[in-house]
Amino acid sequence: MDSNNRKLRYAMVGGGPGAFIGAVHRMAAELDGEMELVAGAFSSSDEKSRQAGEELYLDMTRVYGSWKEMLEQEAARTEDRIDFVSIVTPNFLHHPVAKAALEAGFHVVCDKPMTMTVEEAEDLCETVSRTGRVFALTHNYTGYPMVKQARHLVQSGELGTVRKVVVEYPQGWLSTLLEATGQKQASWRSDPQKAGVSSALGDIGTHCENLVQYVTGLEMDEMFADLGTVVEGRALEDDASVLIHYKGGARGILYCSQISQGEENDLTIRVYGSEAGLEWKQEFPTWLWVRSQNGPERIYKNGNGYLADSVQSSQRLPSGHPEGFIEAFANIYREAGRAIRAVDAGQTAENPDYPTVQDGARGVHFIHTAIESSTKRAWVDASYRPPG
């Protein structure tokens, strides 16, 4: 059925009772009235999945006890089958669910990090290429209008040649052994079986890596990483500092931490060029600072006509009205939806603006390269070379 004359229908895997990010995805997907949740396998527990379905007022015949059952049953439907699957599970399920959904003919929107291993990441790249389905990764910070304006300023040459990048994401919520209390979000993020080989880098460091790549287009050349587990008894790292050399000569500092006492979610990027520098802070998302040695500081603000054309479509409110976290997520979903409609119509989406499967593979490569560097306590090759 033509998806261009109706709302896109989607199913969710994960995001059941006690989850945080699932509700964020649902609000974002439906913010613009272009998508609707119609099915889901919200938990590995059939009881909890049904509880979520009831709370969301879904048709209970489309609420499933397992994601495998969901994909099988939804693929068999005709007139009202889903268009895409939203994956908001712990990391270890991203690869098997995404691969199965793609193979079943569904498009995919997946939370980050994309997979547990580089091999899984490259397998998803191959699967997306072979199936021709849309795959969007929710590095939601690229959805902020002022991040898009920052990208425009770099691409337009206003900063000159990029020389230095500083990106940081400090949090303090894991300053104690919170996972020992049974707190759900801390428990799975600190469990190697569910989170993978990394906690801080996988959870928030990949946002830093992706933000730099999106804003500047710089590719890593080599890195020196120092990863540490500060809180005694924790299985994975909770603090990381990375020195980076980018191809072309720019230098970078990437710092992410879950034990920075008192910090909340202060993701910040600073880009310094030969002509000017810029700064964007996630906790003040509607402002973008631009500075130079030869003039006054400028502040760009959301909702104004002077922003780049590429920014205008990502804004929903007039100037002075704050937009933030949900809207940034919604921009990823809206762009993915535009691509889905184009592909389903046998066309190619023009200039899709969402993190792709290749961005996901780059992020997984970053995690494993940083671990290698920290283990060797040495500079290592950080170049990402896609197969083929």
Protein Blocks (a to p, Z undefined) as FASTA:
>chain_A
ZZklcccddddeejiehiaklmmmmmmmmmnopaccfbdcfbfblklmmmmmmmnopafk
lccfbfklmmmmmmmpmklgcfbdcdfbdfklmmmmmmmmmmnopacdddddfblbfklm
mmmmmmmmmnopacddddfklmpmklmmmmmmmmnomnopafbdcdddddfklmpcfkln
opaklmmmmmmklnojbfklmmmmmmmmmmmmmmnopacfbdcdddddfbghiabdcbdc
dddddehiiacdddddfklghiablcccddddfkbccdddfklmmbccdddfkbccdddd
ehiakbcfklmmmpcbdehiacdfkmmmmmmmmmmmmmmmmmmnopacehiabddfklmm
mmmmmmmmmmmmmmnopaddfbdcdeZZ
